[in-house]
Amino acid sequence: MQTVKLNNNIQKRYLGNSGLEVSALGLGCMGLSYGYGPAMDTRQAVELIRAAVERGVTFFDTAEVYGPYLNEEVVGEALKPYRDRVVIATKFGFTFGDDNKQQILNSRPEQIRAAVEGSLRRLKTEAIDLLYQHRVDPDVPIEDVAGTVKALIAEGKVKHFGLSEAGAQTIRRAHAVQPVTALQSEYSMWWREPEYEILPLLEELGIGFVPFSPLGKGFLTGAINANTSFGEDDFRSKVPRFATEAREANEQLVTLLTGLSEEKAVTSAQIALAWLLAQKPWIVPIPGTTKLHRLEENLGATQLTLTQDDLRKITQALETVKIVGERYPAAMQARVGR
């Protein structure tokens, strides 16, 4: 299959009205260390991140929970030579059990400060460009969270404030205390819920949107089918949407994407990413990968233009597809959209 040829002049975008400029596609670094099986060899992970920089990527996403801690160390090592050229986003919001596996929601002000000090050290930087609350903590008023980050910004340790998987009222309340630069939440052809309430709110408030899992955790690439098996340490083994019967049902979306990609002589992944980029000029997806050829394929989507007629046809086609299965296990579902 032909792919869009890549040059290093990747378009730039601003995250909302914040003035924070990043490459139109970022790199989600989680999967290098966490979530999809064994951690990648550190040297190879560093090389992949640096390859992204060389190809024009300026926006890199990590979090203390990925590992935990390991992913921030890898990102910090990889980006140290390029620090003045890149934007690093990381996240706080958890403490960890004795085995470092249990994730406990914790956004108390003192914990935010402790998390930031750890992130600064691991990322080998003097300031975090974009600091997200990873998940809303129901035990801590969002005003206290936003106020703490506001103080960290005044101290020069943080530059921009973000939220992840937050609900509309939480976003509005936080923004009133400290302007929110970006919301990071799941958004793709197979999870379109943000279109109903979140995207209009972000447009109203001038907040950028950073979709994670823009390729449906790999499903929209066409590389996963009903026969694919996932290891115990692969997060998808516990996700209802990746149960065998759900994958069988959801293959109709992949069939649709394959047809669209063949018409354009590109790949399914490039169609899925170009569709996201076309939704709003302040949307910056952060697909992750461990493979250089996939990185280049994804970046090629920034040079694929979908016409209004293309987008209309895609929207009409998507309306005919019913996606089966929840996107999170029940215990995790309770953490999102607060």
Summary of the structure (lengths in Angstrom):
residues: 338
radius of gyration: 18.9
end to end distance: 41.5
largest distance: 54.5
contacts: 1155
relative contact order: 0.15
helix: 45%
strand: 16%
